[in-house]
């Protein structure tokens, strides 16, 4: 069974929420002399290889996966990229 396509799921905290991990990284970058860094947002990158040839159906299934398991819909947003 061959691979139909690869999809990437990028998960990030919702913009309205404080990204504590991003703040720690920003401060560390400042300590290393990178004062120009104003904000850091930390997220997750997930790459999936999906069998099949119906692009719309595959994208819908991956959206379901992201909503049900790969992200926390209360505090995170996600986007798909192929």
PDB file of N, CA, C and O in Angstrom, chain B, residues numbered from 101:
ATOM      1  N   UNK B 101       0.850  -1.183   0.000  1.00  0.00           N
ATOM      2  CA  UNK B 101       0.000   0.000   0.000  1.00  0.00           C
ATOM      3  C   UNK B 101       0.890   1.239   0.000  1.00  0.00           C
ATOM      4  O   UNK B 101       1.651   1.455   0.943  1.00  0.00           O
ATOM      5  N   UNK B 102       0.803   2.040  -1.031  1.00  0.00           N
ATOM      6  CA  UNK B 102       1.652   3.216  -1.177  1.00  0.00           C
ATOM      7  C   UNK B 102       1.140   4.396  -0.390  1.00  0.00           C
ATOM      8  O   UNK B 102      -0.008   4.431   0.052  1.00  0.00           O
ATOM      9  N   UNK B 103       2.005   5.345  -0.231  1.00  0.00           N
ATOM     10  CA  UNK B 103       1.655   6.576   0.480  1.00  0.00           C
ATOM     11  C   UNK B 103       0.939   7.498  -0.491  1.00  0.00           C
ATOM     12  O   UNK B 103       1.431   7.752  -1.590  1.00  0.00           O
ATOM     13  N   UNK B 104      -0.214   7.997  -0.092  1.00  0.00           N
ATOM     14  CA  UNK B 104      -0.960   8.916  -0.926  1.00  0.00           C
ATOM     15  C   UNK B 104      -0.408  10.320  -0.840  1.00  0.00           C
ATOM     16  O   UNK B 104      -0.249  10.993  -1.859  1.00  0.00           O
ATOM     17  N   UNK B 105      -0.116  10.764   0.356  1.00  0.00           N
ATOM     18  CA  UNK B 105       0.410  12.122   0.523  1.00  0.00           C
ATOM     19  C   UNK B 105       0.946  12.319   1.936  1.00  0.00           C
ATOM     20  O   UNK B 105       0.625  11.573   2.861  1.00  0.00           O
ATOM     21  N   UNK B 106       1.765  13.343   2.064  1.00  0.00           N
ATOM     22  CA  UNK B 106       2.251  13.770   3.371  1.00  0.00           C
ATOM     23  C   UNK B 106       1.532  15.056   3.729  1.00  0.00           C
ATOM     24  O   UNK B 106       1.366  15.948   2.897  1.00  0.00           O
ATOM     25  N   UNK B 107       1.115  15.133   4.964  1.00  0.00           N
ATOM     26  CA  UNK B 107       0.516  16.363   5.480  1.00  0.00           C
ATOM     27  C   UNK B 107       1.213  16.746   6.763  1.00  0.00           C
ATOM     28  O   UNK B 107       1.574  15.886   7.567  1.00  0.00           O
ATOM     29  N   UNK B 108       1.400  18.024   6.951  1.00  0.00           N
ATOM     30  CA  UNK B 108       1.977  18.548   8.181  1.00  0.00           C
ATOM     31  C   UNK B 108       0.881  19.220   8.985  1.00  0.00           C
ATOM     32  O   UNK B 108       0.050  19.948   8.442  1.00  0.00           O
ATOM     33  N   UNK B 109       0.888  18.970  10.272  1.00  0.00           N
ATOM     34  CA  UNK B 109      -0.035  19.625  11.193  1.00  0.00           C
ATOM     35  C   UNK B 109       0.817  20.513  12.084  1.00  0.00           C
ATOM     36  O   UNK B 109       1.712  20.032  12.779  1.00  0.00           O
ATOM     37  N   UNK B 110       0.539  21.804  12.063  1.00  0.00           N
ATOM     38  CA  UNK B 110       1.258  22.761  12.903  1.00  0.00           C
ATOM     39  C   UNK B 110       0.288  23.219  13.989  1.00  0.00           C
ATOM     40  O   UNK B 110      -0.767  23.784  13.700  1.00  0.00           O
ATOM     41  N   UNK B 111       0.661  22.968  15.238  1.00  0.00           N
ATOM     42  CA  UNK B 111      -0.199  23.270  16.385  1.00  0.00           C
ATOM     43  C   UNK B 111       0.456  24.400  17.180  1.00  0.00           C
ATOM     44  O   UNK B 111       1.639  24.330  17.515  1.00  0.00           O
ATOM     45  N   UNK B 112      -0.319  25.435  17.477  1.00  0.00           N
ATOM     46  CA  UNK B 112       0.195  26.563  18.257  1.00  0.00           C
ATOM     47  C   UNK B 112      -0.834  26.969  19.306  1.00  0.00           C
ATOM     48  O   UNK B 112      -2.032  26.722  19.163  1.00  0.00           O
ATOM     49  N   UNK B 113      -0.333  27.595  20.356  1.00  0.00           N
ATOM     50  CA  UNK B 113      -1.240  28.161  21.351  1.00  0.00           C
ATOM     51  C   UNK B 113      -2.076  29.255  20.709  1.00  0.00           C
ATOM     52  O   UNK B 113      -1.615  29.947  19.802  1.00  0.00           O
ATOM     53  N   UNK B 114      -3.282  29.406  21.172  1.00  0.00           N
ATOM     54  CA  UNK B 114      -4.119  30.495  20.664  1.00  0.00           C
ATOM     55  C   UNK B 114      -3.438  31.828  20.971  1.00  0.00           C
ATOM     56  O   UNK B 114      -2.821  31.986  22.024  1.00  0.00           O
ATOM     57  N   UNK B 115      -3.551  32.780  20.052  1.00  0.00           N
ATOM     58  CA  UNK B 115      -2.858  34.069  20.227  1.00  0.00           C
ATOM     59  C   UNK B 115      -3.208  34.799  21.516  1.00  0.00           C
ATOM     60  O   UNK B 115      -2.393  35.564  22.032  1.00  0.00           O
ATOM     61  N   UNK B 116      -4.408  34.574  22.044  1.00  0.00           N
ATOM     62  CA  UNK B 116      -4.831  35.285  23.257  1.00  0.00           C
ATOM     63  C   UNK B 116      -4.185  34.733  24.522  1.00  0.00           C
ATOM     64  O   UNK B 116      -4.288  35.343  25.587  1.00  0.00           O
ATOM     65  N   UNK B 117      -3.514  33.577  24.416  1.00  0.00           N
ATOM     66  CA  UNK B 117      -2.918  32.950  25.597  1.00  0.00           C
ATOM     67  C   UNK B 117      -1.434  33.280  25.706  1.00  0.00           C
ATOM     68  O   UNK B 117      -0.726  33.373  24.703  1.00  0.00           O
ATOM     69  N   UNK B 118      -0.985  33.454  26.932  1.00  0.00           N
ATOM     70  CA  UNK B 118       0.430  33.696  27.190  1.00  0.00           C
ATOM     71  C   UNK B 118       1.219  32.413  26.923  1.00  0.00           C
ATOM     72  O   UNK B 118       0.838  31.338  27.387  1.00  0.00           O
ATOM     73  N   UNK B 119       2.298  32.526  26.190  1.00  0.00           N
ATOM     74  CA  UNK B 119       3.153  31.378  25.883  1.00  0.00           C
ATOM     75  C   UNK B 119       4.361  31.421  26.824  1.00  0.00           C
ATOM     76  O   UNK B 119       5.387  32.021  26.504  1.00  0.00           O
ATOM     77  N   UNK B 120       4.227  30.780  27.985  1.00  0.00           N
ATOM     78  CA  UNK B 120       5.283  30.811  28.998  1.00  0.00           C
ATOM     79  C   UNK B 120       6.585  30.213  28.465  1.00  0.00           C
ATOM     80  O   UNK B 120       7.664  30.740  28.736  1.00  0.00           O
ATOM     81  N   UNK B 121       6.493  29.136  27.723  1.00  0.00           N
ATOM     82  CA  UNK B 121       7.699  28.514  27.161  1.00  0.00           C
ATOM     83  C   UNK B 121       8.365  29.466  26.160  1.00  0.00           C
ATOM     84  O   UNK B 121       9.589  29.589  26.132  1.00  0.00           O
ATOM     85  N   UNK B 122       7.557  30.129  25.350  1.00  0.00           N
ATOM     86  CA  UNK B 122       8.089  31.112  24.410  1.00  0.00           C
ATOM     87  C   UNK B 122       8.781  32.262  25.127  1.00  0.00           C
ATOM     88  O   UNK B 122       9.814  32.748  24.667  1.00  0.00           O
ATOM     89  N   UNK B 123       8.217  32.702  26.257  1.00  0.00           N
ATOM     90  CA  UNK B 123       8.834  33.780  27.043  1.00  0.00           C
ATOM     91  C   UNK B 123      10.209  33.375  27.563  1.00  0.00           C
ATOM     92  O   UNK B 123      11.138  34.184  27.560  1.00  0.00           O
ATOM     93  N   UNK B 124      10.343  32.123  28.009  1.00  0.00           N
ATOM     94  CA  UNK B 124      11.633  31.631  28.501  1.00  0.00           C
ATOM     95  C   UNK B 124      12.662  31.640  27.368  1.00  0.00           C
ATOM     96  O   UNK B 124      13.808  32.043  27.566  1.00  0.00           O
ATOM     97  N   UNK B 125      12.248  31.196  26.191  1.00  0.00           N
ATOM     98  CA  UNK B 125      13.168  31.173  25.044  1.00  0.00           C
ATOM     99  C   UNK B 125      13.546  32.594  24.637  1.00  0.00           C
ATOM    100  O   UNK B 125      14.709  32.862  24.333  1.00  0.00           O
ATOM    101  N   UNK B 126      12.570  33.512  24.627  1.00  0.00           N
ATOM    102  CA  UNK B 126      12.866  34.911  24.280  1.00  0.00           C
ATOM    103  C   UNK B 126      13.897  35.505  25.238  1.00  0.00           C
ATOM    104  O   UNK B 126      14.845  36.164  24.811  1.00  0.00           O
ATOM    105  N   UNK B 127      13.704  35.265  26.537  1.00  0.00           N
ATOM    106  CA  UNK B 127      14.652  35.790  27.529  1.00  0.00           C
ATOM    107  C   UNK B 127      16.040  35.177  27.345  1.00  0.00           C
ATOM    108  O   UNK B 127      17.048  35.870  27.484  1.00  0.00           O
ATOM    109  N   UNK B 128      16.094  33.891  27.035  1.00  0.00           N
ATOM    110  CA  UNK B 128      17.387  33.235  26.809  1.00  0.00           C
ATOM    111  C   UNK B 128      18.065  33.813  25.573  1.00  0.00           C
ATOM    112  O   UNK B 128      19.279  34.012  25.570  1.00  0.00           O
ATOM    113  N   UNK B 129      17.287  34.087  24.517  1.00  0.00           N
ATOM    114  CA  UNK B 129      17.864  34.701  23.322  1.00  0.00           C
ATOM    115  C   UNK B 129      18.395  36.101  23.633  1.00  0.00           C
ATOM    116  O   UNK B 129      19.454  36.490  23.139  1.00  0.00           O
ATOM    117  N   UNK B 130      17.662  36.853  24.449  1.00  0.00           N
ATOM    118  CA  UNK B 130      18.134  38.178  24.860  1.00  0.00           C
ATOM    119  C   UNK B 130      19.450  38.046  25.626  1.00  0.00           C
ATOM    120  O   UNK B 130      20.373  38.831  25.412  1.00  0.00           O
ATOM    121  N   UNK B 131      19.538  37.059  26.514  1.00  0.00           N
ATOM    122  CA  UNK B 131      20.769  36.851  27.287  1.00  0.00           C
ATOM    123  C   UNK B 131      21.952  36.499  26.388  1.00  0.00           C
ATOM    124  O   UNK B 131      23.104  36.748  26.743  1.00  0.00           O
ATOM    125  N   UNK B 132      21.666  35.923  25.231  1.00  0.00           N
ATOM    126  CA  UNK B 132      22.732  35.575  24.277  1.00  0.00           C
ATOM    127  C   UNK B 132      23.043  36.721  23.326  1.00  0.00           C
ATOM    128  O   UNK B 132      23.881  36.584  22.435  1.00  0.00           O
ATOM    129  N   UNK B 133      22.367  37.850  23.515  1.00  0.00           N
ATOM    130  CA  UNK B 133      22.669  39.026  22.717  1.00  0.00           C
ATOM    131  C   UNK B 133      21.722  39.283  21.557  1.00  0.00           C
ATOM    132  O   UNK B 133      21.969  40.190  20.762  1.00  0.00           O
ATOM    133  N   UNK B 134      20.653  38.520  21.436  1.00  0.00           N
ATOM    134  CA  UNK B 134      19.697  38.707  20.341  1.00  0.00           C
ATOM    135  C   UNK B 134      18.537  39.580  20.807  1.00  0.00           C
ATOM    136  O   UNK B 134      17.399  39.125  20.923  1.00  0.00           O
ATOM    137  N   UNK B 135      18.853  40.839  21.070  1.00  0.00           N
ATOM    138  CA  UNK B 135      17.863  41.769  21.621  1.00  0.00           C
ATOM    139  C   UNK B 135      16.725  42.075  20.656  1.00  0.00           C
ATOM    140  O   UNK B 135      15.660  42.521  21.084  1.00  0.00           O
ATOM    141  N   UNK B 136      16.930  41.847  19.372  1.00  0.00           N
ATOM    142  CA  UNK B 136      15.901  42.175  18.380  1.00  0.00           C
ATOM    143  C   UNK B 136      14.698  41.231  18.417  1.00  0.00           C
ATOM    144  O   UNK B 136      13.671  41.520  17.802  1.00  0.00           O
ATOM    145  N   UNK B 137      14.811  40.112  19.125  1.00  0.00           N
ATOM    146  CA  UNK B 137      13.695  39.169  19.218  1.00  0.00           C
ATOM    147  C   UNK B 137      12.641  39.750  20.154  1.00  0.00           C
ATOM    148  O   UNK B 137      12.888  39.938  21.345  1.00  0.00           O
ATOM    149  N   UNK B 138      11.472  40.030  19.606  1.00  0.00           N
ATOM    150  CA  UNK B 138      10.402  40.644  20.386  1.00  0.00           C
ATOM    151  C   UNK B 138       9.429  39.632  20.967  1.00  0.00           C
ATOM    152  O   UNK B 138       8.895  39.843  22.056  1.00  0.00           O
ATOM    153  N   UNK B 139       9.190  38.535  20.254  1.00  0.00           N
ATOM    154  CA  UNK B 139       8.236  37.543  20.739  1.00  0.00           C
ATOM    155  C   UNK B 139       8.612  36.170  20.201  1.00  0.00           C
ATOM    156  O   UNK B 139       9.101  36.048  19.078  1.00  0.00           O
ATOM    157  N   UNK B 140       8.384  35.146  21.002  1.00  0.00           N
ATOM    158  CA  UNK B 140       8.601  33.761  20.593  1.00  0.00           C
ATOM    159  C   UNK B 140       7.342  32.977  20.943  1.00  0.00           C
ATOM    160  O   UNK B 140       6.839  33.061  22.064  1.00  0.00           O
ATOM    161  N   UNK B 141       6.846  32.229  19.992  1.00  0.00           N
ATOM    162  CA  UNK B 141       5.704  31.340  20.215  1.00  0.00           C
ATOM    163  C   UNK B 141       6.187  29.925  19.924  1.00  0.00           C
ATOM    164  O   UNK B 141       6.770  29.672  18.870  1.00  0.00           O
ATOM    165  N   UNK B 142       5.951  29.017  20.839  1.00  0.00           N
ATOM    166  CA  UNK B 142       6.384  27.632  20.699  1.00  0.00           C
ATOM    167  C   UNK B 142       5.178  26.786  20.273  1.00  0.00           C
ATOM    168  O   UNK B 142       4.069  26.977  20.772  1.00  0.00           O
ATOM    169  N   UNK B 143       5.404  25.864  19.360  1.00  0.00           N
ATOM    170  CA  UNK B 143       4.326  25.001  18.897  1.00  0.00           C
ATOM    171  C   UNK B 143       4.815  23.587  18.659  1.00  0.00           C
ATOM    172  O   UNK B 143       5.931  23.223  19.029  1.00  0.00           O
ATOM    173  N   UNK B 144       3.957  22.799  18.034  1.00  0.00           N
ATOM    174  CA  UNK B 144       4.282  21.419  17.688  1.00  0.00           C
ATOM    175  C   UNK B 144       4.182  21.261  16.177  1.00  0.00           C
ATOM    176  O   UNK B 144       3.321  21.858  15.530  1.00  0.00           O
ATOM    177  N   UNK B 145       5.071  20.451  15.631  1.00  0.00           N
ATOM    178  CA  UNK B 145       5.071  20.122  14.211  1.00  0.00           C
ATOM    179  C   UNK B 145       4.905  18.615  14.090  1.00  0.00           C
ATOM    180  O   UNK B 145       5.698  17.851  14.642  1.00  0.00           O
ATOM    181  N   UNK B 146       3.882  18.191  13.375  1.00  0.00           N
ATOM    182  CA  UNK B 146       3.596  16.768  13.227  1.00  0.00           C
ATOM    183  C   UNK B 146       3.487  16.471  11.737  1.00  0.00           C
ATOM    184  O   UNK B 146       2.712  17.117  11.031  1.00  0.00           O
ATOM    185  N   UNK B 147       4.254  15.503  11.254  1.00  0.00           N
ATOM    186  CA  UNK B 147       4.188  15.111   9.845  1.00  0.00           C
ATOM    187  C   UNK B 147       3.538  13.733   9.748  1.00  0.00           C
ATOM    188  O   UNK B 147       3.959  12.785  10.411  1.00  0.00           O
ATOM    189  N   UNK B 148       2.518  13.641   8.919  1.00  0.00           N
ATOM    190  CA  UNK B 148       1.792  12.385   8.731  1.00  0.00           C
ATOM    191  C   UNK B 148       1.916  11.929   7.285  1.00  0.00           C
ATOM    192  O   UNK B 148       1.806  12.738   6.363  1.00  0.00           O
ATOM    193  N   UNK B 149       2.142  10.654   7.089  1.00  0.00           N
ATOM    194  CA  UNK B 149       2.099  10.045   5.762  1.00  0.00           C
ATOM    195  C   UNK B 149       0.811   9.251   5.691  1.00  0.00           C
ATOM    196  O   UNK B 149       0.602   8.328   6.477  1.00  0.00           O
ATOM    197  N   UNK B 150      -0.058   9.607   4.748  1.00  0.00           N
ATOM    198  CA  UNK B 150      -1.403   9.055   4.690  1.00  0.00           C
ATOM    199  C   UNK B 150      -1.605   8.318   3.364  1.00  0.00           C
ATOM    200  O   UNK B 150      -1.307   8.848   2.294  1.00  0.00           O
ATOM    201  N   UNK B 151      -2.111   7.099   3.452  1.00  0.00           N
ATOM    202  CA  UNK B 151      -2.422   6.324   2.255  1.00  0.00           C
ATOM    203  C   UNK B 151      -3.743   6.788   1.663  1.00  0.00           C
ATOM    204  O   UNK B 151      -4.660   7.174   2.387  1.00  0.00           O
ATOM    205  N   UNK B 152      -3.830   6.746   0.353  1.00  0.00           N
ATOM    206  CA  UNK B 152      -5.069   7.103  -0.331  1.00  0.00           C
ATOM    207  C   UNK B 152      -4.808   8.102  -1.430  1.00  0.00           C
ATOM    208  O   UNK B 152      -3.713   8.654  -1.543  1.00  0.00           O
ATOM    209  N   UNK B 153      -5.837   8.331  -2.252  1.00  0.00           N
ATOM    210  CA  UNK B 153      -5.655   9.260  -3.367  1.00  0.00           C
ATOM    211  C   UNK B 153      -6.725  10.352  -3.430  1.00  0.00           C
ATOM    212  O   UNK B 153      -6.725  11.170  -4.350  1.00  0.00           O
ATOM    213  N   UNK B 154      -7.622  10.364  -2.470  1.00  0.00           N
ATOM    214  CA  UNK B 154      -8.663  11.392  -2.423  1.00  0.00           C
ATOM    215  C   UNK B 154      -8.199  12.501  -1.475  1.00  0.00           C
ATOM    216  O   UNK B 154      -8.356  12.408  -0.257  1.00  0.00           O
ATOM    217  N   UNK B 155      -7.630  13.543  -2.061  1.00  0.00           N
ATOM    218  CA  UNK B 155      -7.021  14.620  -1.264  1.00  0.00           C
ATOM    219  C   UNK B 155      -8.010  15.233  -0.265  1.00  0.00           C
ATOM    220  O   UNK B 155      -7.665  15.444   0.897  1.00  0.00           O
ATOM    221  N   UNK B 156      -9.216  15.512  -0.709  1.00  0.00           N
ATOM    222  CA  UNK B 156     -10.201  16.138   0.180  1.00  0.00           C
ATOM    223  C   UNK B 156     -10.524  15.225   1.355  1.00  0.00           C
ATOM    224  O   UNK B 156     -10.632  15.689   2.491  1.00  0.00           O
ATOM    225  N   UNK B 157     -10.680  13.935   1.091  1.00  0.00           N
ATOM    226  CA  UNK B 157     -10.992  12.982   2.160  1.00  0.00           C
ATOM    227  C   UNK B 157      -9.827  12.857   3.132  1.00  0.00           C
ATOM    228  O   UNK B 157     -10.029  12.784   4.344  1.00  0.00           O
ATOM    229  N   UNK B 158      -8.606  12.835   2.599  1.00  0.00           N
ATOM    230  CA  UNK B 158      -7.424  12.738   3.460  1.00  0.00           C
ATOM    231  C   UNK B 158      -7.325  13.963   4.350  1.00  0.00           C
ATOM    232  O   UNK B 158      -7.095  13.840   5.553  1.00  0.00           O
ATOM    233  N   UNK B 159      -7.498  15.140   3.772  1.00  0.00           N
ATOM    234  CA  UNK B 159      -7.421  16.374   4.569  1.00  0.00           C
ATOM    235  C   UNK B 159      -8.491  16.392   5.650  1.00  0.00           C
ATOM    236  O   UNK B 159      -8.227  16.838   6.766  1.00  0.00           O
ATOM    237  N   UNK B 160      -9.694  15.917   5.340  1.00  0.00           N
ATOM    238  CA  UNK B 160     -10.760  15.883   6.336  1.00  0.00           C
ATOM    239  C   UNK B 160     -10.399  14.937   7.481  1.00  0.00           C
ATOM    240  O   UNK B 160     -10.613  15.259   8.649  1.00  0.00           O
ATOM    241  N   UNK B 161      -9.849  13.769   7.141  1.00  0.00           N
ATOM    242  CA  UNK B 161      -9.444  12.804   8.179  1.00  0.00           C
ATOM    243  C   UNK B 161      -8.356  13.397   9.073  1.00  0.00           C
ATOM    244  O   UNK B 161      -8.394  13.222  10.291  1.00  0.00           O
ATOM    245  N   UNK B 162      -7.395  14.093   8.483  1.00  0.00           N
ATOM    246  CA  UNK B 162      -6.315  14.690   9.273  1.00  0.00           C
ATOM    247  C   UNK B 162      -6.858  15.810  10.152  1.00  0.00           C
ATOM    248  O   UNK B 162      -6.408  15.968  11.287  1.00  0.00           O
ATOM    249  N   UNK B 163      -7.815  16.590   9.654  1.00  0.00           N
ATOM    250  CA  UNK B 163      -8.457  17.606  10.499  1.00  0.00           C
ATOM    251  C   UNK B 163      -9.115  16.945  11.715  1.00  0.00           C
ATOM    252  O   UNK B 163      -9.002  17.441  12.836  1.00  0.00           O
ATOM    253  N   UNK B 164      -9.803  15.821  11.483  1.00  0.00           N
ATOM    254  CA  UNK B 164     -10.422  15.092  12.589  1.00  0.00           C
ATOM    255  C   UNK B 164      -9.361  14.635  13.590  1.00  0.00           C
ATOM    256  O   UNK B 164      -9.552  14.755  14.800  1.00  0.00           O
ATOM    257  N   UNK B 165      -8.247  14.114  13.085  1.00  0.00           N
ATOM    258  CA  UNK B 165      -7.157  13.674  13.968  1.00  0.00           C
ATOM    259  C   UNK B 165      -6.635  14.837  14.802  1.00  0.00           C
ATOM    260  O   UNK B 165      -6.392  14.698  16.001  1.00  0.00           O
ATOM    261  N   UNK B 166      -6.469  15.981  14.154  1.00  0.00           N
ATOM    262  CA  UNK B 166      -5.953  17.151  14.858  1.00  0.00           C
ATOM    263  C   UNK B 166      -6.931  17.635  15.922  1.00  0.00           C
ATOM    264  O   UNK B 166      -6.527  18.005  17.024  1.00  0.00           O
ATOM    265  N   UNK B 167      -8.211  17.629  15.590  1.00  0.00           N
ATOM    266  CA  UNK B 167      -9.226  18.077  16.550  1.00  0.00           C
ATOM    267  C   UNK B 167      -9.380  17.108  17.722  1.00  0.00           C
ATOM    268  O   UNK B 167      -9.626  17.535  18.851  1.00  0.00           O
ATOM    269  N   UNK B 168      -9.238  15.808  17.461  1.00  0.00           N
ATOM    270  CA  UNK B 168      -9.492  14.795  18.490  1.00  0.00           C
ATOM    271  C   UNK B 168      -8.276  14.438  19.322  1.00  0.00           C
ATOM    272  O   UNK B 168      -8.422  14.067  20.487  1.00  0.00           O
ATOM    273  N   UNK B 169      -7.068  14.539  18.754  1.00  0.00           N
ATOM    274  CA  UNK B 169      -5.900  14.054  19.481  1.00  0.00           C
ATOM    275  C   UNK B 169      -4.673  14.960  19.382  1.00  0.00           C
ATOM    276  O   UNK B 169      -3.990  15.183  20.382  1.00  0.00           O
ATOM    277  N   UNK B 170      -4.390  15.472  18.213  1.00  0.00           N
ATOM    278  CA  UNK B 170      -3.112  16.154  17.999  1.00  0.00           C
ATOM    279  C   UNK B 170      -3.062  17.558  18.580  1.00  0.00           C
ATOM    280  O   UNK B 170      -1.977  18.106  18.776  1.00  0.00           O
ATOM    281  N   UNK B 171      -4.206  18.143  18.857  1.00  0.00           N
ATOM    282  CA  UNK B 171      -4.237  19.478  19.466  1.00  0.00           C
ATOM    283  C   UNK B 171      -5.277  19.498  20.579  1.00  0.00           C
ATOM    284  O   UNK B 171      -6.151  18.634  20.649  1.00  0.00           O
ATOM    285  N   UNK B 172      -5.167  20.493  21.439  1.00  0.00           N
ATOM    286  CA  UNK B 172      -6.158  20.727  22.482  1.00  0.00           C
ATOM    287  C   UNK B 172      -7.003  21.913  22.011  1.00  0.00           C
ATOM    288  O   UNK B 172      -6.547  23.054  22.085  1.00  0.00           O
ATOM    289  N   UNK B 173      -8.223  21.665  21.529  1.00  0.00           N
ATOM    290  CA  UNK B 173      -9.014  22.742  20.937  1.00  0.00           C
ATOM    291  C   UNK B 173      -9.378  23.868  21.895  1.00  0.00           C
ATOM    292  O   UNK B 173      -9.805  24.936  21.458  1.00  0.00           O
ATOM    293  N   UNK B 174      -9.217  23.645  23.180  1.00  0.00           N
ATOM    294  CA  UNK B 174      -9.531  24.702  24.149  1.00  0.00           C
ATOM    295  C   UNK B 174      -8.457  25.781  24.138  1.00  0.00           C
ATOM    296  O   UNK B 174      -8.765  26.966  24.264  1.00  0.00           O
ATOM    297  N   UNK B 175      -7.187  25.374  23.986  1.00  0.00           N
ATOM    298  CA  UNK B 175      -6.092  26.349  24.091  1.00  0.00           C
ATOM    299  C   UNK B 175      -5.215  26.428  22.840  1.00  0.00           C
ATOM    300  O   UNK B 175      -4.346  27.296  22.754  1.00  0.00           O
ATOM    301  N   UNK B 176      -5.430  25.528  21.865  1.00  0.00           N
ATOM    302  CA  UNK B 176      -4.540  25.491  20.697  1.00  0.00           C
ATOM    303  C   UNK B 176      -5.321  25.606  19.393  1.00  0.00           C
ATOM    304  O   UNK B 176      -6.481  25.206  19.297  1.00  0.00           O
ATOM    305  N   UNK B 177      -4.649  26.163  18.401  1.00  0.00           N
ATOM    306  CA  UNK B 177      -5.126  26.183  17.028  1.00  0.00           C
ATOM    307  C   UNK B 177      -4.217  25.266  16.226  1.00  0.00           C
ATOM    308  O   UNK B 177      -3.102  24.960  16.649  1.00  0.00           O
ATOM    309  N   UNK B 178      -4.696  24.828  15.067  1.00  0.00           N
ATOM    310  CA  UNK B 178      -3.835  24.049  14.190  1.00  0.00           C
ATOM    311  C   UNK B 178      -4.092  24.458  12.756  1.00  0.00           C
ATOM    312  O   UNK B 178      -5.144  25.001  12.422  1.00  0.00           O
ATOM    313  N   UNK B 179      -3.117  24.187  11.925  1.00  0.00           N
ATOM    314  CA  UNK B 179      -3.285  24.377  10.488  1.00  0.00           C
ATOM    315  C   UNK B 179      -2.601  23.219   9.773  1.00  0.00           C
ATOM    316  O   UNK B 179      -1.646  22.632  10.282  1.00  0.00           O
ATOM    317  N   UNK B 180      -3.101  22.905   8.591  1.00  0.00           N
ATOM    318  CA  UNK B 180      -2.533  21.842   7.773  1.00  0.00           C
ATOM    319  C   UNK B 180      -1.678  22.455   6.687  1.00  0.00           C
ATOM    320  O   UNK B 180      -1.960  23.542   6.183  1.00  0.00           O
ATOM    321  N   UNK B 181      -0.628  21.738   6.338  1.00  0.00           N
ATOM    322  CA  UNK B 181       0.249  22.166   5.243  1.00  0.00           C
ATOM    323  C   UNK B 181       0.704  20.902   4.511  1.00  0.00           C
ATOM    324  O   UNK B 181       1.080  19.914   5.141  1.00  0.00           O
ATOM    325  N   UNK B 182       0.666  20.941   3.192  1.00  0.00           N
ATOM    326  CA  UNK B 182       1.100  19.769   2.439  1.00  0.00           C
ATOM    327  C   UNK B 182       2.410  20.027   1.741  1.00  0.00           C
ATOM    328  O   UNK B 182       2.929  19.145   1.056  1.00  0.00           O
TER     329      UNK B 182
END
